[in-house]
Amino acid sequence: MLGGVRYTYIPFYGVHTEIMKYLRFFAKTASIILTALVILIICGRVFIPKYATENVDGRVTGDYYAEEGPVDVIFVGSSTVYNAYIPACIYEEYGFTSYDRANASQTIWQSYYMIRDAINYNKPKMVVLDASFMKYGEEFKEEPSNRKTIDGMRLTVDKMMAAKVSMYEEESLLSYVFPILRFHSRWNDLKMEDLKYAFSDPKVTYDGFIIETGRDEEAAAAEEGSDESFAGFPDKPSEYLMKIIKLCRDEDVTLLIAKTPTLMDNWYVQYDEELDRIAKENGLVYINFDNAMDDIGLVQTEDYVDGYAHLNVFGAEKFSHYAGAYLRDNYDLPDRRGDESTDRAWENRYFEYQNARANAIAKD
């Protein structure tokens, strides 16, 4: 007793034993959790679709992270984009680097997070945003397309936010972190490629471009339409278009709002007028490449896979020549063909593209 206060003596070895007991418990728990996470990640890599021979557009998102060196321009949008812009041809002719960050049915809100992710990854100088999906609002949700777009993204806040604003109520956000939670039922459909590409990536896109060689020789011409009841685009794409405009402005990234050339009968003159108004109010340019079809030299029965929406490789080469010249003439983009390392890398890409093009045509 000291000063009237009684102290209980606890032997040091007793305290040490209790501490070690708790440390062993935490170490064992952490080891179990870590092992479970590793198993989930490995199983996810095996079970997630590889898109190597089927639905190859599912490779576009993930392939972007293999990019080395500067990316001057990213083309962002839906499937009409990855069938239209050929980065290897654009570099060969104009000298600036580019990539297609596009996926099947990629919405405007997904495009926003694709752009954010690209800016955080290697900050392109310019974004060309395809506006075709401005007409689709909150009700537009396709889980397979969501997966192709989002699963290939790096595990970042941008990926989680893209998933959150895109998924159905029945979907789990956690399944975008651990794909095995979504694809565990594929165990009976696993193929050799699932093991082969579990920890490596197949080469199926060419800087995001996907080669198509088909054509629809019996395609009927679409008539120009009008929607007199149009009162503006739906709220959600309108909100995210403004987010894209603000993001590019804040990050000092040049933005062009465009529409890839199609012959679809559900794009109306009122859409062009509204996009032109939005662009001008924000000091930007909107261009609908539909209006340049004759100048581009596109022929419906020769240059479209399906006769109206998706360009085949022949039409894409015509369009890439035209679009590349437009960007070169109207924007401050570098000609990197004098840089030895960049030039060598892109010459190799052009060679790979030409080989793949020849093989695809031979198989057609």
N, C-alpha and C positions, 0 to 999 in steps of 0.2 A: 504494500500500500504506500502510495506516495501522495502527500498533501490531501489525504482523505479519499483519494480515488483509487479503486481497486483495478489493477491491470491483469488481464489473463495472458499467460505466457503460451505462445504457440511455437513449438519447435520449428526451426528453419526448414528442416528436412520435410516436415509435414506440408508446409506451404509449397515447397519445391515439387513435391509429389502431386499435389492438386493441380499446379500449373501444367506439369508435364502430362497429366491425365487429360486436361482440356485441350492442350496442343495436339496430342495424339488423336483426339476425337475430331478436331477441326481438320487436321491433315488427312484423316481417313475419309471424312465427308467431302473435302475438296477433291480428293483423288477419285472418288466415286462419281462426282459431278463432272469432273474433267473427262473421265473415261466415257461417260454417257454422251457428253457433247462430241467427243471425237467419233464415237460410233454413229451418232446422228449425222455428222458431217460426211463421213465416209459413205454411209448408206445413201445419203442424199445425192452425193456425186454419182453413185452407181445407178440409182433409180430415176433420177431426173432425165427426161428425154434429151437426147444428144442432137437431134435435128441434123444428122450427118447425111442421111440419104432421103429422108422424108421431111416435109415441112421445113425446108432449110432456112426459111426466113427467121426461124427461131434462133439462128446463130448471129444475126446482125448486131444485137446489143452487146453480147459478150466479146465479139471479135474486135470491137472498138478499143479495148484495153491492150491489144497487141500493138497498137499504133506507137511507133517510135519516131521521134523528130516532131517538128511543128505541124499542126493542122490549121490551115488558114481559114477554111470554110467547112461548116457542117450543114448538110441538107437534112432537114427534120420534117417528119410527117408520116404518112401511112404507106401502104404497099406501092402506091403509084410512084413514090419517091425512089424506093430502092430498085425499081424497074426503069428508072429514067435517067438518073445522073450517074455517069461512069467516071469516078475520080481518076482512074489511070489514064483515060483518054483526055480528060481535062488538063491533067498535068502535062502530058505529052505535047499538047497543043499550046497551052497558055502558061504553064510553069508554076501555078499555085496548087497547093496540096488541099485535099478535101476528103470528106467521108460522109457516107449516108447513115444517119442515125434515124432509121425509120423501121417501122414494123407493121404487120397486118393490122388494120383497124386501130392504129395508134391515135388516141384522142388528143385534143389540144392540151388537156391537163397532164397527160403523160409526156407530151412533147415539152412542156414546161420543165418537168423534172429531168428529162433527158438533156435539155440545154444546161440546166444548173449543174448536173453531174459532169458534163463536158467542160464547163467553165472551171469547175474545181479540179478536174483531171489534167487538162492541158490548155485551157483557155484559147479557143479559136478566135481569130480576128473577126469572123463574120458568121452570122446564122442566116440561112435561107429557110424560112418557115413556110411549109405548104399549108394553105388555109382550107383545104377541101373538107376537113372534118369540123369546120366551124358550125355547120348546120345540125350537128348532133349534140344533144343535151345530156342531162343527168341520166336519162333513161337508157342511154347507150352503154351497155356493159356486156362484154364477151369474155368469159373466164379463160378460154383457150388463148385468145389474143392477149389478155392481160399477162398470162404466164410467159408467152413468147417475148413480150416487151420487157417485163420486170424481172423475171428470174435471172436473166443474164447480167443484171446490173451489179455493181460492187455493193457490198453490204455497208451502206451508209445511211444517213438520215434521209437523203434524197430517195433512196430505194424504198424505205419504209413509208415515206409520205406518198410516193407514187402508188404504192400498193393500197394504202389507206383510202385514198380518194378514188380508187378504181374498182375495188372489189365489191362483190355482193355481200349482203348481210350474213349469208350462210358461210362465207369464207372466213378463214382464220389468218390474222396478220402474222402469227407465229409460223405459219406454213411457208411464208415467203422468206423466212430466216432459215428454217429447216425444211427443205422441199420434200423430204421423206414423209412428212406428215400429210402431204398431198398425193404423192406418187407411190406410196407403199403398195397399192393394189396392182402395180405394174409387174410384180414379181413373176407372174406367169407369162409376161410379154417381153421379158428381157432378151436382148440379142447380144451377139458378140461385140457389136459396136458400143454397147453400154459399158462393157468392161474396158474395151480398148480406149475409149475416150473419157473414162471416169476422171482422169487427172491430166488429160491433154486435150487439145482442141482441134477438131477437123477443119480443114481449109475448104469452105464451101461458098464464101462470099469474097468479093474483090473490092476491099475497102467499103464494104456494106452493099455493094451492087450485086444483084442476083441475075444471072444470065438466063434468059428465056428465048427460045427460038421459034416457038409456034406462031401461027397466024390464023385469023378467021377470014377466009376469002369470001364468005357469004354475008359478012356483017352489013347490016342496014344502017344508013345514015341517020343520026339522031337529029331531031328538030330542036331549034333554039326555043327554050321555054321562058315563061314569065310567071311570077307569083305576085299577083296584085295585092294579096292579103299579107304579104311579108311586112312585119313591124319590127324586125331586128332579130339577131341571132339569139339562141337560148342563153340563159344567164350564166351557166357554168363555163362554156367555152369563151364567152365574152369576158368573164372574170379572169380566166387564165391567159387570154390574149393580152390583157392589160398587164398582167403579172410578167409575161414574157417581155413586153415592151419596156417595163420598168427595170427588169433584171438586166437586159442588154444595155440600157442607158446607164445604169449604175456601174456596170462592169466595163463600160467603154467598149462594147462589142457592137459592131455594125449589124443592123437587122434589115432584112428584106422580106416582105410578106409577098408570097407568090402563090400561083396555082399551076400545078403540073398540067400539061396539055392532055385533055381527055375529050371524049365525044359523048359524055353522059348527058341524059336528058333531064337530070334532076339538079342541075346547077343553073340558077336563074340570074338574069341581069341585075336584079335587086341585090343579090349577094355581092356582086362586083361593086355596085354603087356604095353599099354600106362599108365594105372593106376599104375602098378608096377614100371614103370620108374619114374612117378611123386612122388610116395611114397618114393622111394629110394633116389631121389635127395633132398628130404626134411627130410631125416632121419626118415622116417615113415615105416609102414608095410601096405601092401595091401593083403587081403586074400579073395579069392572067395570060399565061402562055397559050391558052386556047386561041387567042386572037392573032397568034403568029404562026399558025399551022402551015399556011402556004409558004411563008418565008423559011420555016424550018424544013419544009419538004416532006411532011408526014402524009402518008397515004393509009387510009383506014384499013384496007384489006391486006396491006403488006407489012405495016409497022406496029400493029397491035396484036398481043397474044389473044385477047378476047374480043377484039373488034371495036372496043370503045374506051377502056380504062387503063390497061396496063401495057406499056410499050414492050415490044420484044427487043432483042439486042440491036437489030437494024434501026429501029426507030429511036432507041436510046442513044445510039451513036450520032444520029442526026441532031437529036435534041441537045446532047452534051456539047456538041460543036457550037450550037446556037447559044445555049445558056452560058457556056464558058466565055464566049465573046462578049455577051451582054455584061457579065460580071467584070471582066477585064476592062471594058470600056467605061463603065459607070462607077467603079469602086476602086479604092486604093489597095490593090492586092499585089503582093510581090511576085516577081518571076524568079524562081529559085533554081532555074536550070543551070546557072553558073556556079552553084554550090556543089562541090564534088560529092560529098557524102549523101546529100539529099537527092541529087541527080542520079547517083548510082542506085540508091534504094528504090526510087520511083521508076527507073528504067527496068529494074527487075520485076516490079509490080506490073508494068505494062507488058512485059514479056509473058508473065504468068497469065495475065488476062487474055492475051492473044492466043496462047496455047489452049486455055479453057474454052474460049470462044470457038476455035477451030474444032475442038473435040465435041462440043455441044452441037455444032452444025452437022458434023459427020454422023452423029447418032440420030439426028432428027429424021 
